[in-house]
Amino acid sequence: MDQSVGGQLVIAAIPGIPALVFLVLALFGRYLGENAQFVAIFGVVGSLVFSATALVLVVGGGQPLDFAVNWIDLGEGGSFPIGVFVDGLAAVMLVVVCFVSLMVQLYSGAFMEGDRRFSWYYAVLNLFTASMLGLVLAPNFIQLYIFWELVGVCSYLLIGHWFEKPSAVAAAKKAFIVTRIGDAALFVAIIMFWRATGTTSFEGISQAAQAGFIGGGVLTAAVILVFVGAIGKSAQFPLHVWLPDAMEGPTPVSALIHAATMVAAGVFLVARTYDIFVQSPTAMLTVAYIGGFTAIMAATMAITKTDIKRVVAYSTVSQLGYMMLGLGVGAYTASIFHLYNHAFFKALLFLGAGSIIYAMNSYNLQNMGGLRRRMPVTFWTMVIAGLSLAGIFPLAGFWSKDLIVAEAFEAHFYVLYGMALLTVLLTAFYIFRAIFMAFAGEPRTEEAREATESPGIMTGPMVILAFLAVVSGWVGLPDGFLGLPVRDLFGEVVAPTAFAQEQLGIEPHGFDYLLAAVAVVMALGGIGLAYLLYVRRPELSGQLSRRFAGVHTFLEKGWYFDALYGATFVRGASALASAVRGFDGRVLGGLVGGVGRSIRWSGERMKPVQSGGVQNYALFILLSVLIIGVIVGAEALLIVVALIALFTIAAVAVGARL
Amino acid sequence: MITTIAIFLPLLGALLMMLLPASFGERNVRYVALGVAAVPLLLGLYIYLAYGANLGAGALSQDVTWIETFNIGYRVGLDGLGFGMFLLSALLTLVAVVAAWDVQRNLRQYFAILFLAEVGMLGVFAAQDLVLFYIFFELTLVPMYLLVGFWGDENRGPAAIKFFLYTFLGSTVMLAGFLAFGILAGTFSISGLDAGAGLGGTAQVALAAPILLGLLIKVPAVPLHSWLLDVYVSSPTSTNVMLSGILPKLGTYGIIKIAIPLLPQGVQPFLPYIAALGVLNIVYGAFVAFAQPDLKALVAYSSIGTLGFILLGAASVNAVGLNGAVLQQVTHGLYSALLFILVGVIAARTGTRQIAELGGLMARMPWAGGLLALGALAAMGLPGLAVFVSEFMSIMGGFEAYPIQGALAALGIVLSAMYLLYMLAGVVFGPVERPEFERVEDAGPVEMTAIVPLAVLLVVLGIFPGLLIGIQRPAVELVLAAIGGS
């Protein structure tokens, strides 16, 4: 394996280039203006090339690239290294992150044109990319946490990019605080591991756990806390509430957050620490059920939304639920495969939504209609992304989603299988509902009638992503699918360790054509239902929502999670803070204040003693005490004490005059 | 010798300020003060570069017997525990001189008193004798009291008196402990007193109690903090820099430098409680800050909150926690000074410090607003900025020693994000709150000169914490050996 200095430089440059671009744009952005995008794109192309190099190195070398240097060195007291660890998982993630970032940066050039803080936008976009790349490379928890937090703050800055809007500020704040709850849990997990094993490296902790340094309840608790961190970042139940609001940010940012950075970090974390997770069956079950529940919950929320971005946002929550479900039931490769495929079609869905918003200046599906003729490129790419998301054969989404659903069945999690299958139906329904509402029928507003296709710099990335939304899954075709001479290349690059496989006791099994057929039929059913309700008989959907008004509102309000958290946690924290502040001022302050007032009163009596030139007088006291103390040399301690007493009385007397 | 020179140079500076003729223009007074403040900093940097790896060098220490009967001496020297703060004292004095734009009257006296305070601060972090430590300790108090008392806002009188009396009470209690300790042990030399000086466990506890109490008031540890709010709020900006940046560290430094290594058996029973007080600071400070309508009061309570990490790390007495605590002393000083200066800038521009009345300042003040955001992110322990390093080390060390306290301290991660993001949303982001804010000007060159070095240091130390950890590590290991060996 190429562990040479050159190899190390290539790896270090992957996050290094965008970090440097951030610095350049942050400091000199105002001189660059909108030329900032060219600097940024040039940088991310470099990172993409190096990422591809890393992938080739890792796949070719057959073993991970791994090196580290000490960041904080306390000798025997412990040390905290920073370094890189690139295995197949990391290498694939590097390429995906760089690629999606490149698409988003190309697209943003037109979408953000004329923005007041154009270069700052690109600066943060690059810091975001650098942070995610650094996170992917991390060989230990501390480094992961560092970049994990940086990813969080970048999303805060980007969601709040248009901070003149109060709703954007609120959404950014909410995203940061909600994910920080997860971060705190992750941090506690890190210190638990560190206390028990004396290391923060993923490899070291896994081995220490295998050797029994940490076990039973402590291990389970720590692993579940790690998962809570992932829940926060990946917007899983019950910390999913920040992601739909995050739509306040510019749409290309949503594409980046939802496809490659931020939310992907949670799934990546579980995958990266998979050897630790598999040692706790309880934690694995937690992951699976939280994922399964989130998948179906978010899908139901998506079916009533009228804001196109929110439909896609809930879709992300739901799809990440799939990935968590997959990891929980042992479908490691399938989950990462889905993360990879999802990145392309989800980025495309957001860029498509952005294209509509760019054309119409509206998010509202009810204002659209008939856009297929006005915006053909957007229409066709969105349809491809929708089919891929729904899991229609042979598009990319089919291969990975079907694997997860099938493996839940094969591993005998029949409840989870049922939930996953139902979610397939819901997914196909909500996304085609949105597509039909936007593109089918007749234009419902003047804006929709006059919408025009977006410029080439926007549709270009969309076409590229649409191509990938079809073919990206073809690198992971099941071995010998339909008797064709194909190999599961993805599964060879991204595979669980031998230890994890043994721990899970997974038997390799072939592709199950029946399960796949069932899933595709469910998806087609969902599309058909959407066609019926929104194209053939649009009046039916209105009747349904009126007949089941309660259910409709419940789904529309996102199961009332925001209201619930607002009434409990948000108000609770405010009330508690006010109470503590009241205590601080009245009780503690009152006690001391009483003493202070009596002193002041006695000071008032002493006033006539003093005469002008107060400042100089005080200085005189200070200097003379110092000089007497040092030069004359107090023979006895008494003198020192007496001087200090004098010093004090004088000072208080001066103070009383103020 | 060089240490002594560095300590007392500001005294000469103070005299110089007093001797300047009244006709000397205000601008010139400021330039002279800048020159005076720069010298100790340059000396400190020279020491860092020349002796950084070897602070125990004889060239840096001095030992002159002063009162033979009690073995009290003028003993100064530098070590890794105090050197970071020694440098920071010199730096923040310089920053305070720059940031003294809101001081208009009696400028010469203001700077003279400021330099006197600097003598005390530099002295505390170099003192190697208990009585000398106390003298320097007190020497900081009186000038700070005068600075607030004369140059503060309309509420300064009661605030200054409360501050003076409360902390003076604390330091007197501490002095009593020192005197008893020195007399029992037969010397006041800190190096002569290693690890208990042969005193029994009970005697050590009896001595540690008053010393710790005095030091904890200085920090201040909640619930001994009620002197703090009024004096912070009443102070001029440049006094805030010193009050929050340096003064609390006198207390924490005393715990790390004196209480723990000299009375190891004495402090042992108190350590879990000190850790608990640290957590109380973190949680309590965050909640009170959350409910503060006044921006400066919010920053004051934020400062109280993050001081808790120093207490937690110090009480952990392990390598990670103690190194974190020593580092947090410096990082806390950097970020709190930064925030107080920015609060001063914002208040001067807008005429208000009420968060409810502010809003949307980013539009007209991108530099001040952006740096306020940077300071707030530092305060909430964002990685990449220096406070993160010291906080995570303090929490890790604290968790290793006291899992419950350590885990609760991690709560601070959420709480600090909560109030600081509310603050940012209310002050810099959102729509422009008042029409007159459309005309406010951004931080000017003078103000930026005070702010930028702090921001740069927060970033540099956040990425290369080894710059300070490297020099403090040997001294921390000595403390650990002292308490481990008892």
HADDOCK unambig.tbl for C-alpha pairs under 7 A between the chains (distance, minus, plus):
assign (segid A and resid 72 and name CA) (segid B and resid 466 and name CA) 6.02 0.50 0.50
assign (segid A and resid 74 and name CA) (segid B and resid 473 and name CA) 6.80 0.50 0.50
assign (segid A and resid 77 and name CA) (segid B and resid 319 and name CA) 4.98 0.50 0.50
assign (segid A and resid 77 and name CA) (segid B and resid 320 and name CA) 6.45 0.50 0.50
assign (segid A and resid 146 and name CA) (segid B and resid 383 and name CA) 5.08 0.50 0.50
assign (segid A and resid 149 and name CA) (segid B and resid 382 and name CA) 6.71 0.50 0.50
assign (segid A and resid 149 and name CA) (segid B and resid 383 and name CA) 6.55 0.50 0.50
assign (segid A and resid 150 and name CA) (segid B and resid 383 and name CA) 6.73 0.50 0.50
assign (segid A and resid 163 and name CA) (segid B and resid 429 and name CA) 5.52 0.50 0.50
assign (segid A and resid 163 and name CA) (segid B and resid 430 and name CA) 5.33 0.50 0.50
assign (segid A and resid 164 and name CA) (segid B and resid 360 and name CA) 6.98 0.50 0.50
assign (segid A and resid 164 and name CA) (segid B and resid 429 and name CA) 6.55 0.50 0.50
assign (segid A and resid 164 and name CA) (segid B and resid 430 and name CA) 4.53 0.50 0.50
assign (segid A and resid 164 and name CA) (segid B and resid 431 and name CA) 4.59 0.50 0.50
assign (segid A and resid 165 and name CA) (segid B and resid 430 and name CA) 5.75 0.50 0.50
assign (segid A and resid 165 and name CA) (segid B and resid 431 and name CA) 6.35 0.50 0.50
assign (segid A and resid 166 and name CA) (segid B and resid 430 and name CA) 5.00 0.50 0.50
assign (segid A and resid 166 and name CA) (segid B and resid 431 and name CA) 6.75 0.50 0.50
assign (segid A and resid 169 and name CA) (segid B and resid 425 and name CA) 6.26 0.50 0.50
assign (segid A and resid 169 and name CA) (segid B and resid 429 and name CA) 6.77 0.50 0.50
assign (segid A and resid 169 and name CA) (segid B and resid 430 and name CA) 6.35 0.50 0.50
assign (segid A and resid 173 and name CA) (segid B and resid 421 and name CA) 6.10 0.50 0.50
assign (segid A and resid 177 and name CA) (segid B and resid 414 and name CA) 6.65 0.50 0.50
assign (segid A and resid 177 and name CA) (segid B and resid 417 and name CA) 6.27 0.50 0.50
assign (segid A and resid 177 and name CA) (segid B and resid 418 and name CA) 6.16 0.50 0.50
assign (segid A and resid 180 and name CA) (segid B and resid 414 and name CA) 5.63 0.50 0.50
assign (segid A and resid 181 and name CA) (segid B and resid 414 and name CA) 5.78 0.50 0.50
assign (segid A and resid 184 and name CA) (segid B and resid 410 and name CA) 5.96 0.50 0.50
assign (segid A and resid 184 and name CA) (segid B and resid 411 and name CA) 6.47 0.50 0.50
assign (segid A and resid 184 and name CA) (segid B and resid 413 and name CA) 5.92 0.50 0.50
assign (segid A and resid 184 and name CA) (segid B and resid 414 and name CA) 6.58 0.50 0.50
assign (segid A and resid 188 and name CA) (segid B and resid 407 and name CA) 6.13 0.50 0.50
assign (segid A and resid 188 and name CA) (segid B and resid 410 and name CA) 6.63 0.50 0.50
assign (segid A and resid 191 and name CA) (segid B and resid 396 and name CA) 5.71 0.50 0.50
assign (segid A and resid 191 and name CA) (segid B and resid 399 and name CA) 6.96 0.50 0.50
assign (segid A and resid 195 and name CA) (segid B and resid 400 and name CA) 5.55 0.50 0.50
assign (segid A and resid 577 and name CA) (segid B and resid 287 and name CA) 4.57 0.50 0.50
assign (segid A and resid 577 and name CA) (segid B and resid 288 and name CA) 5.66 0.50 0.50
assign (segid A and resid 577 and name CA) (segid B and resid 290 and name CA) 6.05 0.50 0.50
assign (segid A and resid 577 and name CA) (segid B and resid 291 and name CA) 5.39 0.50 0.50
assign (segid A and resid 578 and name CA) (segid B and resid 291 and name CA) 5.31 0.50 0.50
assign (segid A and resid 580 and name CA) (segid B and resid 287 and name CA) 6.61 0.50 0.50
assign (segid A and resid 580 and name CA) (segid B and resid 288 and name CA) 5.94 0.50 0.50
assign (segid A and resid 581 and name CA) (segid B and resid 288 and name CA) 4.72 0.50 0.50
assign (segid A and resid 581 and name CA) (segid B and resid 291 and name CA) 6.39 0.50 0.50
assign (segid A and resid 588 and name CA) (segid B and resid 226 and name CA) 6.27 0.50 0.50
assign (segid A and resid 589 and name CA) (segid B and resid 226 and name CA) 5.56 0.50 0.50
assign (segid A and resid 592 and name CA) (segid B and resid 226 and name CA) 6.91 0.50 0.50
assign (segid A and resid 596 and name CA) (segid B and resid 158 and name CA) 6.87 0.50 0.50
assign (segid A and resid 596 and name CA) (segid B and resid 162 and name CA) 5.56 0.50 0.50
assign (segid A and resid 633 and name CA) (segid B and resid 66 and name CA) 6.75 0.50 0.50
assign (segid A and resid 634 and name CA) (segid B and resid 67 and name CA) 6.77 0.50 0.50
assign (segid A and resid 635 and name CA) (segid B and resid 67 and name CA) 5.92 0.50 0.50
assign (segid A and resid 655 and name CA) (segid B and resid 149 and name CA) 6.68 0.50 0.50
assign (segid A and resid 655 and name CA) (segid B and resid 157 and name CA) 7.00 0.50 0.50
assign (segid A and resid 655 and name CA) (segid B and resid 161 and name CA) 6.40 0.50 0.50
assign (segid A and resid 658 and name CA) (segid B and resid 149 and name CA) 6.28 0.50 0.50
assign (segid A and resid 658 and name CA) (segid B and resid 150 and name CA) 6.57 0.50 0.50
assign (segid A and resid 658 and name CA) (segid B and resid 157 and name CA) 5.66 0.50 0.50
